[in-house]
Amino acid sequence: MSSISQHLNLRQSQNLVMTPQLQQAIKLLQLNNVELAEFVEEELAENPLLEKVEAEDSGAGEDQASEEKEATDEMQDEFDESWTGNEAETSSQNDFDPGSSMANVGAGGNSSFDNLDRSFENSISRPKTLRDHVLEQLHLTFDDSRDRLIGALLAEQLDESGYIRQNLPELTERLGCSEERVSRLMGRMRQFDPTGIFAYDLADCLALQLEEKGTLDQPMRLLLENLELLAAHDHKKLMVVCGVNETYLEDMIGEIRALNPKPAGEFDHLVVQTVVPDVLMKALPKTLGGGWRVELNSETLPKVLINHDYYTEVAKKTKDKKDKEYLSTHLNSASWLVKAMDQRAKTILKAASEIIEHQEAFFLYGVEFLKPLTLKEIASKIDMHESTVSRVTNNKYIGTPRGVLELKYFFSTALMGTDGISHSSEAIKARLQSLVDEETAHNVLSDDKLVDILQQEGIDIARRTVAKYREALRIPSSVQRRRLKKVRD
């Protein structure tokens, strides 16, 4: 028979409490400079005590920064005591969603004539886009306004090659009209210029162009259904599949090569913005001792200060308790944001500097000298948690003498060599690529031969690993490479 009783126990435990300020500091860590700028703009709109420092105001900003330093030393000490870099250990990567407001770029605009980019002279020579070209044909082909509207929506689905990747049911569901109507419109629009637009894939695009030329016979249809054999240069199998001899097959291949696989390529497209580096590294001259200089990209890094003059002026006139609390809350929020951004900058620079020091051979001699590196190694060197380093390096780029690279690029697994030296997987991939690039039609290296060469160079690697790396580099098999080189020769 069990008895039910109550007990009062006293236990002592230690837990890390995540304050909103520390959560904000962790959130800022995982934002890159562009996302941070968006976040700061939102804070500026909500907090009247924050002030953005423009480039031309840098001198005045430095003076104000020195004043803020004196005024907020106590808060800095509080922040430094609270922030250790290990708070991320108790916070999931999915706790925060940095988001991006860049998707709204171009949604509106200023119609003022003061903007020269919208002037009459510049608009005359504006290059025609694919959408403009399609809309012109729409108005000539369809009289019904609804057909024109649906056609314009279909044109919006075209990618840069001129393909429409959705199938008919998907298009019908997206546009909210009958499948019969979409099918009828697509049938007409697939005849638009340039021939091949509104195709569903490469084979369909080539078929539209061949059909216009009147050369889409049965052997050609079979060839289009087996483009993977053409890509692999397996001409013997293609002759069997298409039921033609070698001469006829060569004529068919020549005809396909004369077609345009990207019919929309001649039109202007929206240029996607290239990656913007968050960190910059520069080689220092020998007169300054050599080495590398590491700094944050000031052009994309937002700078904010606290407007103490405004706070003082408003505080003098504020008597209501709620208004005083409002001012105090926003002052604390602004101070924490400034300090969190400063701590973020220091943490990123620490991590980037350690990465550069570890991978110096890569910057001097190339990718084959890239060393294996883990997040844990960097975390131990800068005395922070591994997940903090993960946030610092995630989705952030560094401008180097060898190009703009993601900070995550420098972390790779290690393979132990026969000489006891570990080798980076990225360095091994680079060596594989260089070996394949040096091949000739009469000297194509098999995976087994690649293993032998790498083992002679002190890299202990299995054949399946070589095959995995080769596939990751999109290098065809030795049989396919031999066929390809023979065709080219």
C-alpha positions in Angstrom: 0.0 0.0 0.0 1.5 3.3 -1.1 1.4 6.4 1.0 1.1 10.0 -0.3 3.1 12.6 1.5 4.5 16.1 0.9 8.2 17.1 1.2 9.9 20.5 1.2 13.4 20.3 -0.3 15.8 23.2 -0.7 18.1 22.9 -3.8 20.7 25.3 -5.1 21.3 25.4 -8.9 23.0 27.8 -11.3 21.3 28.9 -14.5 22.1 31.5 -17.2 19.2 33.9 -17.5 19.0 35.4 -21.0 18.0 39.0 -20.6 16.5 40.8 -23.6 19.7 42.8 -23.9 21.9 39.6 -24.2 19.4 38.2 -26.6 19.8 41.3 -28.7 23.6 41.0 -28.6 23.4 37.4 -29.8 21.0 38.4 -32.6 23.4 41.1 -33.8 26.2 38.5 -34.0 24.5 36.4 -36.6 23.6 39.4 -38.8 25.9 40.4 -41.6 26.6 44.1 -42.3 23.7 44.5 -44.8 21.2 42.9 -42.4 22.6 44.9 -39.5 22.0 48.1 -41.4 18.4 47.1 -41.9 18.0 46.3 -38.2 19.5 49.6 -37.2 17.1 51.5 -39.5 14.2 49.8 -37.7 15.7 50.8 -34.3 16.2 54.4 -35.5 12.6 54.6 -36.4 11.5 53.3 -33.0 14.0 55.1 -30.7 14.2 58.9 -30.9 17.4 59.0 -28.9 19.4 57.1 -31.6 21.2 59.0 -34.3 22.8 57.7 -37.4 26.3 58.8 -38.2 26.9 59.5 -41.8 30.3 59.3 -43.5 30.8 63.1 -43.7 29.9 63.4 -40.0 32.6 61.1 -38.9 34.6 63.8 -37.2 31.7 65.1 -35.2 30.7 61.5 -34.5 34.1 60.8 -32.9 33.7 63.8 -30.6 30.3 62.6 -29.6 31.5 59.0 -29.2 34.2 60.2 -26.7 31.4 62.0 -24.7 29.3 58.9 -24.8 32.2 56.8 -23.6 32.5 58.9 -20.5 28.8 59.0 -19.9 28.2 55.3 -20.3 31.3 53.7 -18.6 29.1 52.2 -16.0 26.9 50.6 -18.6 29.9 49.4 -20.5 31.2 47.6 -17.4 27.8 46.1 -16.9 27.7 44.9 -20.5 31.2 43.4 -20.3 30.4 41.6 -17.2 27.2 40.2 -18.7 28.7 39.3 -22.1 31.2 36.4 -22.2 30.6 35.1 -25.8 29.3 31.9 -24.4 25.6 33.0 -24.1 24.9 31.4 -27.4 25.4 28.0 -25.9 22.0 28.3 -24.3 20.3 29.8 -27.3 19.3 27.9 -30.4 20.3 29.1 -33.9 16.6 29.3 -34.7 15.8 31.6 -31.8 16.1 34.6 -34.1 15.1 35.3 -37.6 17.2 38.1 -39.0 15.0 38.4 -42.0 15.6 40.8 -44.8 13.8 43.8 -46.1 15.8 43.7 -49.4 12.9 41.9 -51.1 11.0 45.3 -51.1 13.7 47.1 -53.1 12.2 48.7 -56.2 8.6 48.5 -54.8 8.3 52.2 -54.9 10.1 55.3 -56.2 10.3 59.0 -56.4 8.7 60.5 -59.4 10.6 63.8 -59.0 12.3 65.2 -62.1 15.3 66.0 -60.0 16.4 62.4 -60.4 18.5 62.2 -63.5 18.1 58.5 -63.8 14.4 59.0 -64.6 15.0 61.9 -67.0 13.6 61.9 -70.5 17.0 61.6 -72.2 17.9 58.5 -70.2 14.6 56.8 -70.7 14.9 57.0 -74.5 17.9 54.7 -74.6 16.6 52.3 -72.0 17.4 48.7 -73.2 14.4 46.6 -73.9 13.8 43.8 -71.4 12.3 40.4 -72.2 9.2 41.4 -70.4 8.8 44.5 -72.6 9.3 42.3 -75.7 6.7 39.8 -74.6 4.1 42.5 -73.6 4.4 44.0 -77.1 3.6 40.7 -78.7 0.8 40.1 -76.2 -1.0 43.3 -77.2 -0.7 42.3 -80.9 -1.9 38.7 -80.4 -4.7 39.0 -77.9 -7.7 41.3 -77.9 -9.3 40.2 -74.7 -8.1 42.3 -71.7 -8.2 39.2 -69.4 -6.1 37.2 -71.8 -3.5 40.0 -71.8 -3.5 40.2 -68.0 -3.0 36.4 -67.7 -0.3 36.5 -70.4 1.5 39.3 -68.5 1.4 37.2 -65.3 2.8 34.2 -67.3 5.6 36.4 -68.6 6.5 37.2 -65.0 7.2 33.5 -64.4 10.0 33.4 -67.0 13.5 32.9 -65.7 16.6 34.5 -67.2 16.9 31.8 -69.9 13.3 32.3 -71.0 12.0 29.0 -69.5 8.8 28.7 -67.5 9.6 26.1 -64.8 6.1 25.4 -63.5 3.9 22.8 -65.1 0.3 23.5 -66.2 -1.5 22.6 -62.9 0.9 24.7 -60.9 0.4 27.7 -63.2 -3.4 27.2 -63.0 -3.4 27.2 -59.2 -1.1 30.3 -59.0 -3.1 32.3 -61.5 -6.5 31.3 -60.3 -8.0 30.6 -63.7 -9.1 27.5 -65.6 -6.5 25.0 -66.9 -8.1 25.2 -70.4 -7.6 28.9 -70.6 -3.9 28.8 -69.5 -3.3 25.9 -71.9 -4.7 27.9 -74.8 -2.7 31.0 -73.9 0.5 29.0 -73.4 0.0 27.4 -76.8 0.0 30.8 -78.5 2.7 32.4 -76.4 5.1 29.4 -77.0 5.2 30.7 -80.6 6.4 34.2 -79.5 9.8 35.6 -80.5 12.5 34.6 -79.7 11.6 31.0 -80.5 12.1 28.8 -77.4 10.7 31.0 -74.7 8.0 29.6 -72.5 9.6 26.2 -72.8 9.5 23.9 -69.8 13.1 22.7 -70.0 16.1 22.5 -72.4 14.7 19.6 -74.5 11.4 21.5 -74.9 13.2 24.7 -75.9 15.3 22.9 -78.5 12.1 21.1 -79.8 10.3 24.5 -80.3 13.2 25.8 -82.4 13.5 22.6 -84.5 9.8 22.6 -85.0 9.9 26.1 -86.4 12.7 25.0 -88.8 10.7 21.9 -89.8 13.4 19.5 -88.8 11.8 17.9 -85.8 11.6 14.3 -87.1 11.3 11.1 -85.0 15.1 10.5 -84.7 15.5 14.1 -83.5 12.7 13.6 -80.9 14.5 10.5 -79.6 17.8 12.5 -79.4 16.1 15.2 -77.4 14.7 12.6 -75.0 18.3 11.3 -74.4 20.2 14.5 -74.0 22.1 13.0 -71.1 23.7 10.6 -73.5 24.7 13.5 -75.7 26.2 15.2 -72.7 28.2 12.1 -71.9 29.3 11.9 -75.6 28.0 8.3 -75.8 27.5 8.4 -79.6 27.4 4.6 -80.0 24.4 4.3 -77.7 22.7 7.3 -79.3 23.0 5.7 -82.8 21.2 2.7 -81.4 18.5 4.7 -79.6 17.8 7.0 -82.6 18.2 4.3 -85.2 20.6 6.3 -87.4 24.2 5.8 -88.6 27.2 7.8 -87.5 27.0 10.4 -90.3 23.4 11.1 -89.7 24.0 11.4 -86.0 26.8 14.0 -86.5 24.5 16.1 -88.7 21.8 16.0 -86.0 24.3 17.0 -83.3 25.5 19.8 -85.5 22.0 21.1 -85.9 21.4 21.0 -82.2 24.6 22.9 -81.5 23.4 25.7 -83.8 20.3 26.3 -81.7 20.0 28.7 -78.8 19.6 27.0 -75.4 18.9 30.3 -73.7 16.6 32.3 -76.0 16.2 35.1 -73.5 19.9 35.7 -73.2 20.0 38.6 -75.6 17.8 40.7 -73.4 18.8 42.8 -70.3 18.1 41.2 -67.0 18.1 42.5 -63.4 21.7 42.2 -62.2 21.8 40.4 -58.9 23.9 42.3 -56.3 27.3 40.6 -55.7 28.3 39.6 -52.2 29.4 42.5 -50.0 32.3 41.6 -47.7 31.8 42.3 -44.0 35.5 42.1 -43.2 38.5 43.3 -45.2 42.1 42.1 -45.1 45.0 43.9 -46.7 48.7 43.1 -46.9 50.8 45.6 -45.0 54.0 46.8 -46.7 57.4 45.7 -45.3 58.1 49.2 -44.1 55.2 48.6 -41.6 56.4 45.2 -40.6 54.5 43.1 -43.1 51.7 40.8 -42.2 48.0 41.5 -42.6 45.6 44.3 -41.6 42.1 43.2 -40.6 39.2 45.6 -40.4 35.4 45.7 -40.7 34.0 47.1 -44.0 33.2 50.6 -42.9 31.2 51.3 -46.1 28.5 48.8 -45.2 28.8 48.9 -41.4 26.2 51.2 -39.9 27.2 53.6 -37.1 24.8 55.0 -34.5 25.3 57.2 -31.5 23.1 58.4 -28.7 21.8 62.0 -29.0 22.5 63.1 -25.4 21.8 66.7 -26.3 18.2 65.8 -27.3 17.8 63.6 -24.2 19.0 66.4 -21.9 16.7 68.9 -23.5 13.6 66.7 -23.3 14.4 65.4 -19.8 14.4 69.0 -18.5 10.9 69.6 -19.7 9.6 66.1 -18.7 7.6 66.0 -15.4 5.2 63.1 -15.9 6.3 59.8 -14.5 5.3 57.8 -17.6 7.3 60.2 -19.9 10.3 59.8 -17.7 10.1 56.1 -17.8 9.7 56.3 -21.6 12.9 58.3 -21.9 14.8 56.1 -19.4 13.8 52.9 -21.2 14.8 54.2 -24.6 18.1 55.6 -23.3 19.0 52.2 -21.8 17.9 50.5 -25.1 20.0 52.8 -27.2 23.1 52.4 -24.9 22.8 48.6 -25.0 22.5 48.7 -28.8 25.6 50.8 -29.2 27.6 48.5 -26.9 26.2 45.4 -28.5 27.3 46.6 -31.9 30.7 47.4 -30.5 31.0 44.0 -29.0 29.9 42.4 -32.2 32.6 44.2 -34.1 35.3 43.1 -31.6 34.1 39.5 -31.7 34.0 39.3 -35.6 37.5 40.9 -35.7 38.9 38.4 -33.2 37.5 35.4 -35.1 38.6 36.7 -38.5 42.1 37.5 -37.2 42.5 34.0 -35.8 41.3 32.5 -39.1 43.7 34.6 -41.1 46.6 33.6 -38.9 45.7 29.9 -39.1 45.3 30.0 -42.9 48.2 32.3 -43.8 49.7 29.7 -46.2 46.5 29.7 -48.2 46.6 33.5 -48.7 50.3 33.3 -49.7 50.4 30.2 -51.9 46.8 29.1 -52.8 44.0 26.7 -52.0 46.2 23.6 -52.0 47.8 25.0 -48.8 44.5 25.4 -47.0 44.7 23.8 -43.5 42.0 21.9 -41.8 40.2 24.0 -39.2 37.2 23.5 -36.9 34.9 26.0 -35.1 36.1 24.5 -31.8 39.7 25.5 -32.5 38.9 29.1 -33.1 36.5 29.2 -30.1 39.3 28.0 -27.8 41.7 30.6 -29.1 39.3 33.6 -28.6 37.9 32.1 -25.4 34.3 31.9 -26.6 31.7 29.1 -27.1 31.7 27.2 -30.4 28.2 28.2 -31.2 29.2 31.9 -30.9 31.9 31.4 -33.5 29.4 29.6 -35.7 27.1 32.7 -35.5 30.1 35.0 -36.1 31.2 33.2 -39.3 27.8 32.3 -40.7 26.6 34.3 -43.7 29.6 36.7 -43.4 32.2 37.3 -46.1 35.8 38.5 -46.1 37.5 40.4 -48.8 40.9 38.9 -49.4 43.7 39.1 -52.0 42.2 35.8 -53.4 38.7 37.2 -53.7 35.6 37.5 -51.5 35.1 34.3 -49.5 32.6 33.2 -46.9 34.2 32.8 -43.5 32.8 29.3 -43.3 34.9 28.4 -46.3 38.0 28.2 -44.1 36.6 25.5 -42.0 37.1 22.0 -43.4 37.6 18.4 -42.2 41.0 16.9 -41.9 42.5 13.8 -43.5 45.6 12.4 -41.9 48.5 11.9 -44.2 51.0 9.0 -44.1 53.6 11.5 -42.7 51.4 12.4 -39.8 50.4 15.8 -41.2 46.7 16.5 -41.6 45.4 17.8 -44.9 42.3 19.9 -45.5 39.6 18.4 -47.6 39.4 21.6 -49.7 43.1 21.4 -50.4 42.7 17.8 -51.6 39.8 18.8 -53.8 42.0 21.5 -55.3 44.8 19.0 -56.0 42.3 16.6 -57.6 41.1 19.4 -59.9 44.6 20.3 -60.9 45.4 16.7 -61.7 42.3 16.4 -63.9 43.1 19.7 -65.6 46.5 18.3 -66.7 45.0 15.2 -68.3 45.3 14.5 -72.0 43.1 12.3 -74.2 45.8 9.6 -74.0 46.4 10.0 -70.3 43.1 10.1 -68.4 43.5 9.2 -64.7 41.1 6.7 -63.2 40.0 7.0 -59.5 42.5 4.3 -58.6 45.3 6.2 -60.3 44.3 9.4 -58.5 44.5 7.5 -55.2 48.0 6.3 -56.0 49.2 9.8 -56.9 47.7 11.3 -53.8 49.2 8.6 -51.6 52.6 9.1 -53.1 52.2 12.8 -52.1 51.6 11.7 -48.5 47.8 11.9 -48.5 46.2 8.7 -47.1 42.8 8.6 -48.9 40.4 5.9 -49.9 39.0 5.4 -53.5 35.5 6.1 -52.4 36.6 9.4 -50.9 38.2 10.4 -54.2 35.0 9.5 -56.0 33.0 11.6 -53.5 35.3 14.6 -53.9 35.3 14.2 -57.7 31.5 14.2 -57.8 31.4 17.2 -55.5 33.6 19.0 -58.0 31.3 17.9 -60.8 34.1 16.1 -62.5 32.9 13.3 -64.8 34.2 9.8 -64.6 37.4 8.8 -66.4 35.4 7.1 -69.1 33.3 10.2 -69.8 36.4 12.5 -69.6 38.2 10.3 -72.2 35.2 10.5 -74.6 35.0 14.3 -74.1 38.7 14.9 -74.8 38.6 12.7 -77.9 35.7 14.7 -79.3 37.5 18.0 -78.6 40.8 16.7 -80.1 
